[in-house]
């Protein structure tokens, strides 16, 4: 009878330790996950926001002005033309 109580007490104690261990590990994983996502979200939001504004400005600027473009060698009216820059 005494041995049975000791066994039950040990089993209950062992289950409590396992439960505490699981809770601790899950909380630790949650904290690490939250810290990683917060750090990533802070850098991504800043970079993507500034990049979006900049890319819109650049694309609007590129649409509205001519610039030189490299044209590789090609044939024009049967003649070989070397590579050159043209305004487009």
C-alpha positions in Angstrom: 0.0 0.0 0.0 2.8 2.4 0.9 4.6 1.5 -2.3 1.5 2.1 -4.3 1.2 5.6 -2.8 4.8 6.3 -3.6 4.4 5.1 -7.2 1.2 7.2 -7.6 3.0 10.2 -6.1 6.0 9.7 -8.3 3.9 9.3 -11.4 1.9 12.5 -10.6 5.2 14.4 -9.9 6.6 13.1 -13.2 3.5 14.2 -15.1 3.7 17.6 -13.5 7.4 18.0 -14.5 6.6 16.9 -18.1 3.7 19.4 -18.2 5.8 22.2 -16.9 8.5 21.3 -19.3 6.1 21.3 -22.3 4.6 24.6 -21.2 8.1 26.2 -20.8 9.1 24.9 -24.3 6.0 26.1 -25.9 6.3 29.6 -24.3 9.9 29.8 -25.3 9.1 28.9 -28.9 6.3 31.5 -28.9 8.6 34.2 -27.7 11.3 33.3 -30.2 8.8 33.2 -33.0 7.2 36.6 -32.0 10.7 38.2 -31.7 11.7 37.0 -35.1 8.5 38.1 -36.8 8.6 41.5 -35.1 12.2 42.0 -36.2 11.4 40.9 -39.8 8.2 42.9 -40.0 10.0 46.1 -38.9 12.7 45.9 -41.6 10.4 44.6 -44.3 7.8 47.4 -43.8 10.4 50.1 -43.9 12.2 48.8 -46.9 9.2 47.9 -48.9 7.5 51.2 -48.2 10.4 53.3 -49.3 11.0 51.0 -52.3 7.4 51.3 -53.4 7.5 55.1 -53.4 10.8 55.1 -55.1 9.8 52.6 -57.8 6.6 54.5 -58.6 8.7 57.7 -59.0 11.2 56.0 -61.2 8.7 54.3 -63.5 6.8 57.6 -64.0 10.1 59.3 -64.7 11.1 56.7 -67.2 7.8 56.9 -69.1 8.1 60.6 -69.6 11.6 61.1 -71.0 13.7 59.7 -73.8 16.9 57.9 -73.0 19.7 56.2 -75.0 19.2 52.4 -75.6 21.9 50.0 -76.9 20.8 48.3 -80.1 22.9 45.2 -81.0 24.2 44.6 -84.5 21.4 43.8 -87.1 20.5 44.0 -90.7 18.7 47.0 -92.1 17.5 47.0 -95.7 20.0 44.2 -96.5 23.0 45.9 -94.9 24.8 44.9 -91.8 24.6 47.6 -89.1 27.0 47.6 -86.1 25.7 47.9 -82.6 24.9 51.5 -81.6 22.9 53.6 -79.2 19.6 55.3 -80.2 17.2 57.6 -78.5 14.0 56.0 -77.4 
